[in-house]
Amino acid sequence: MSPDGETVLLHLESVGALNKAIDVLAAKAMFDLRREVQRSARYNRGMQIDEAKRAARERVWSALDAEAVDPRGAAGRIPSFAGAAAAAERLAALDLWRDARVVKSNPDRAQLAVRETALRDGKILYMAVPAMGNPAPFYALDPERVGLEAAQSKYAAGVAPTVGPGQMKPIDVVVCGTVAVDRRGVRVGKGGRLLGHRGCPPVRGRSDRLADDDHHHRA
């Protein structure tokens, strides 16, 4: 082959290699673009969900302050409400409650009547420690060892041990405080991004998902 022929062949090989490199770079750019579009879509959807949750909280807090909370000041909390005791009575009338041996509840005042009913009915009660800032984040309340006053966290701290998930009995009923909830059971909490039953043993005999505040969406 003549020198000129060799030059043309080398040129064609160089062009081919360059085209392959361009194809690789273009494919990577398209991949990165698709990934960024998907990430942006997830972010925008998350922002829409957060805004919908904020609106739901504000609507419920306003309604509670107007009609069901005294003194006013529901915003930012899961407050007690008019009818909390009646709600606890309705819960206690269910077969699910009567059959339960172990109950887990959040420590909010709104669920105080539920916790007292659990102890009165002879059920083991696990109550989340406020803020849950330790590896044993639940008070273990045994009705044979504590009185009804232990249903209040300020008293539970002095009479009940704290336990971690590995020390807890299987739970029959979970009572979860909420700000807003729909008829499917999807809840919105007060916005603290903490759900008291996360890390608990499974609910006995149930395969239901325990909602977290992302699906639920994240409180």
C-alpha positions as CSV (number, residue, x, y, z in Angstrom):
1,M,0.0,0.0,0.0
2,S,1.3,3.5,-0.9
3,P,2.0,6.0,1.8
4,D,-1.0,8.0,0.7
5,G,-3.2,4.9,1.1
6,E,-1.9,4.3,4.6
7,T,-2.6,7.9,5.5
8,V,-6.2,7.6,4.3
9,L,-6.7,4.3,6.3
10,L,-5.3,5.9,9.5
11,H,-7.6,8.9,9.0
12,L,-10.7,6.7,8.6
13,E,-9.8,4.7,11.7
14,S,-9.3,7.9,13.6
15,V,-12.7,9.2,12.4
16,G,-14.3,5.9,13.4
17,A,-12.8,6.0,16.9
18,L,-13.9,9.6,17.2
19,N,-17.5,8.7,16.2
20,K,-17.6,5.9,18.8
21,A,-16.4,8.3,21.5
22,I,-19.0,10.8,20.5
23,D,-21.7,8.1,20.7
24,V,-20.6,7.1,24.1
25,L,-20.6,10.7,25.4
26,A,-24.0,11.3,23.8
27,A,-25.4,8.2,25.5
28,K,-24.0,9.2,28.8
29,A,-25.4,12.7,28.4
30,M,-28.9,11.3,27.6
31,F,-28.7,9.0,30.7
32,D,-27.7,11.9,32.9
33,L,-30.4,14.0,31.5
34,R,-33.1,11.4,32.1
35,R,-31.9,10.8,35.6
36,E,-32.0,14.6,36.3
37,V,-35.5,14.8,34.9
38,Q,-36.6,11.9,37.1
39,R,-35.0,13.5,40.1
40,S,-36.6,16.8,39.4
41,A,-40.0,15.1,39.0
42,R,-39.6,13.4,42.3
43,Y,-38.6,16.6,44.0
44,N,-41.5,18.5,42.5
45,R,-43.9,15.7,43.6
46,G,-42.4,15.8,47.1
47,M,-42.9,19.6,47.2
48,Q,-46.6,19.1,46.1
49,I,-47.1,16.5,48.8
50,D,-45.5,18.7,51.5
51,E,-47.7,21.6,50.5
52,A,-50.9,19.4,50.5
53,K,-49.9,18.1,54.0
54,R,-49.3,21.6,55.3
55,A,-52.7,22.7,54.0
56,A,-54.4,19.7,55.7
57,R,-52.7,20.5,59.0
58,E,-53.6,24.2,58.9
59,R,-57.2,23.3,58.0
60,V,-57.6,20.8,60.9
61,W,-55.8,23.0,63.4
62,S,-58.0,26.0,62.5
63,A,-61.1,23.8,62.9
64,L,-59.9,22.5,66.3
65,D,-59.2,25.9,67.6
66,A,-62.6,27.1,66.4
67,E,-64.7,24.3,67.9
68,A,-62.9,21.6,69.7
69,V,-59.9,22.8,71.7
70,D,-59.9,24.9,74.9
71,P,-57.6,26.7,75.4
72,R,-56.8,27.5,71.8
73,G,-53.4,26.7,70.4
74,A,-53.7,23.5,68.4
75,A,-51.1,24.5,65.7
76,G,-47.9,22.6,65.8
77,R,-49.2,19.9,68.1
78,I,-51.4,16.8,68.2
79,P,-53.8,18.4,70.8
80,S,-56.4,17.0,73.0
81,F,-59.9,17.6,71.7
82,A,-63.5,17.7,72.8
83,G,-64.7,14.1,72.6
84,A,-61.4,12.4,73.3
85,A,-62.9,10.3,76.1
86,A,-65.9,9.3,74.0
87,A,-63.5,8.2,71.2
88,A,-61.6,6.0,73.8
89,E,-64.9,4.5,74.8
90,R,-65.8,3.7,71.2
91,L,-62.4,2.0,70.7
92,A,-62.8,0.0,73.9
93,A,-66.1,-1.4,72.6
94,L,-64.5,-3.0,69.6
95,D,-63.8,-6.8,69.6
96,L,-60.3,-5.9,68.4
97,W,-59.7,-4.0,71.6
98,R,-61.3,-6.6,73.9
99,D,-59.1,-9.4,72.4
100,A,-55.9,-7.4,72.6
101,R,-53.4,-8.2,75.3
102,V,-50.7,-5.7,74.3
103,V,-51.3,-2.1,73.3
104,K,-48.8,0.5,72.0
105,S,-49.7,4.2,72.1
106,N,-48.1,7.6,71.6
107,P,-47.9,9.8,74.8
108,D,-50.0,12.7,73.7
109,R,-52.8,14.1,75.9
110,A,-55.4,13.3,73.2
111,Q,-54.8,9.6,73.8
112,L,-54.6,9.7,77.6
113,A,-58.1,8.2,78.0
114,V,-57.1,5.3,75.7
115,R,-54.0,4.6,77.7
116,E,-55.9,4.7,81.0
117,T,-58.5,2.3,79.5
118,A,-55.7,-0.1,78.5
119,L,-54.3,-0.2,82.0
120,R,-57.8,-0.4,83.5
121,D,-58.6,-3.3,81.2
122,G,-55.4,-5.2,82.3
123,K,-53.5,-4.8,79.1
124,I,-49.7,-4.4,78.8
125,L,-49.1,-0.8,77.6
126,Y,-46.1,0.4,75.7
127,M,-46.0,4.2,75.6
128,A,-43.5,6.1,73.5
129,V,-41.0,8.2,75.5
130,P,-41.4,11.9,74.4
131,A,-38.9,12.7,71.7
132,M,-37.7,9.1,71.7
133,G,-34.1,10.1,72.0
134,N,-32.6,6.9,73.4
135,P,-32.2,3.3,72.4
136,A,-35.0,2.2,74.8
137,P,-37.7,4.6,73.6
138,F,-40.8,3.0,75.2
139,Y,-42.2,2.9,78.7
140,A,-43.3,-0.6,79.6
141,L,-46.4,-0.2,81.7
142,D,-47.7,-3.4,83.5
143,P,-51.1,-2.8,85.0
144,E,-50.2,-5.2,87.9
145,R,-47.3,-2.9,88.9
146,V,-48.5,0.6,88.0
147,G,-51.6,2.7,88.6
148,L,-53.6,4.7,86.1
149,E,-51.5,7.8,86.7
150,A,-48.7,6.0,84.9
151,A,-50.6,6.6,81.7
152,Q,-49.2,10.2,81.9
153,S,-45.6,10.3,80.7
154,K,-44.6,12.6,83.5
155,Y,-45.5,9.9,86.0
156,A,-44.5,6.9,83.8
157,A,-40.9,8.1,84.0
158,G,-40.8,7.5,87.7
159,V,-42.5,4.1,87.9
160,A,-41.9,2.2,84.6
161,P,-38.8,0.9,82.9
162,T,-38.0,1.9,79.4
163,V,-37.5,-0.8,76.7
164,G,-36.2,-1.2,73.2
165,P,-38.0,-3.0,70.3
166,G,-36.1,-6.3,71.1
167,Q,-37.6,-6.4,74.6
168,M,-41.2,-5.8,73.6
169,K,-44.0,-8.4,73.4
170,P,-45.8,-8.7,70.1
171,I,-48.3,-5.8,69.8
172,D,-52.0,-6.3,69.2
173,V,-53.2,-2.7,68.8
174,V,-51.3,0.4,67.8
175,V,-52.9,3.7,68.8
176,C,-51.3,6.5,66.7
177,G,-51.9,10.2,67.2
178,T,-52.5,12.3,64.1
179,V,-53.5,15.7,62.9
180,A,-55.4,14.6,59.9
181,V,-56.5,11.2,58.6
182,D,-58.6,10.1,55.6
183,R,-61.0,7.1,55.4
184,R,-58.2,4.8,54.2
185,G,-56.2,5.4,57.3
186,V,-53.6,7.6,55.6
187,R,-52.3,10.0,58.3
188,V,-50.6,13.3,58.5
189,G,-48.8,14.1,61.8
190,K,-47.7,17.4,63.2
191,G,-44.7,17.7,61.0
192,G,-42.0,16.4,63.4
193,R,-40.9,13.6,61.0
194,L,-41.0,11.0,63.7
195,L,-43.5,8.2,64.1
196,G,-43.6,6.5,67.4
197,H,-44.2,2.9,66.3
198,R,-41.3,2.7,63.9
199,G,-38.9,0.0,65.1
200,C,-41.7,-1.8,67.1
201,P,-42.3,-5.5,66.9
202,P,-44.9,-6.5,64.3
203,V,-48.5,-6.2,65.2
204,R,-49.6,-9.7,66.2
205,G,-51.6,-11.4,63.4
206,R,-51.5,-8.4,61.1
207,S,-49.6,-7.8,57.9
208,D,-50.8,-4.2,57.4
209,R,-48.1,-1.7,56.6
210,L,-47.5,0.7,59.5
211,A,-47.5,4.0,57.8
212,D,-44.5,6.3,57.8
213,D,-44.7,10.0,57.1
214,D,-43.4,9.6,53.5
215,H,-46.1,7.2,52.4
216,H,-48.5,8.6,54.6
217,H,-47.1,10.8,54.2
218,R,-44.1,11.8,56.3
219,A,-45.5,13.7,59.2
